[in-house]
Amino acid sequence: MSETDLSPEEIELVRTYVDIPPGLAMGRIDVQRAKIAKAVGGWFRKEGQGLYKIITERHRRIR
């Protein structure tokens, strides 16, 4: 699945709540993780395909 398979709203949600390093694709699982992060007030860092680190800090460092 590629980023183009996601709606603009889903892409924005993922960009807000999931830190994805260069070289890793955005997909449907990232949308699910973003919804969870939004609900609990945290965010996720994608470490690899299907691997995520849960970040519980309230404030995310701006890149």
C-alpha positions as CSV (number, residue, x, y, z in Angstrom):
1,M,0.0,0.0,0.0
2,S,1.3,3.4,-0.8
3,E,0.6,6.9,0.5
4,T,-1.6,7.5,-2.6
5,D,-4.0,4.8,-1.3
6,L,-4.8,7.0,1.7
7,S,-7.1,9.9,1.9
8,P,-5.6,13.4,2.4
9,E,-7.1,13.4,6.0
10,E,-5.5,10.0,6.8
11,I,-2.1,11.3,5.5
12,E,-2.3,14.4,7.6
13,L,-3.3,12.3,10.7
14,V,-0.3,10.0,10.1
15,R,2.1,12.9,9.6
16,T,0.9,14.4,12.9
17,Y,1.0,11.3,15.1
18,V,3.5,8.8,13.6
19,D,7.2,9.7,13.1
20,I,8.2,7.9,9.9
21,P,11.9,8.0,8.9
22,P,12.9,8.4,5.3
23,G,12.8,5.2,3.3
24,L,9.8,3.7,5.0
25,A,6.4,3.9,3.3
26,M,3.2,5.2,4.9
27,G,0.3,2.7,5.0
28,R,-2.9,1.6,6.6
29,I,-1.3,0.3,9.8
30,D,0.2,3.8,10.3
31,V,-3.4,5.2,10.1
32,Q,-4.5,2.8,12.8
33,R,-1.5,3.8,15.0
34,A,-2.2,7.5,14.4
35,K,-5.8,7.0,15.6
36,I,-4.6,5.3,18.7
37,A,-2.0,8.0,19.4
38,K,-4.6,10.7,19.0
39,A,-7.0,9.0,21.4
40,V,-4.5,8.6,24.2
41,G,-2.4,11.7,23.7
42,G,0.9,10.2,22.6
43,W,2.6,9.3,19.3
44,F,4.4,6.5,17.6
45,R,7.8,6.3,16.0
46,K,8.0,3.8,13.1
47,E,11.2,1.9,13.6
48,G,10.8,-0.5,10.6
49,Q,8.2,-2.2,8.5
50,G,5.6,-3.2,11.1
51,L,7.8,-2.1,14.1
52,Y,6.7,0.8,16.2
53,K,7.9,2.5,19.4
54,I,5.3,4.0,21.6
55,I,6.2,7.5,22.8
56,T,4.3,8.6,25.9
57,E,5.7,12.1,26.2
58,R,3.0,14.8,25.8
59,H,5.1,17.0,23.6
60,R,6.8,15.8,20.4
61,R,10.0,17.3,19.3
62,I,9.5,19.4,16.2
63,R,11.8,18.4,13.3
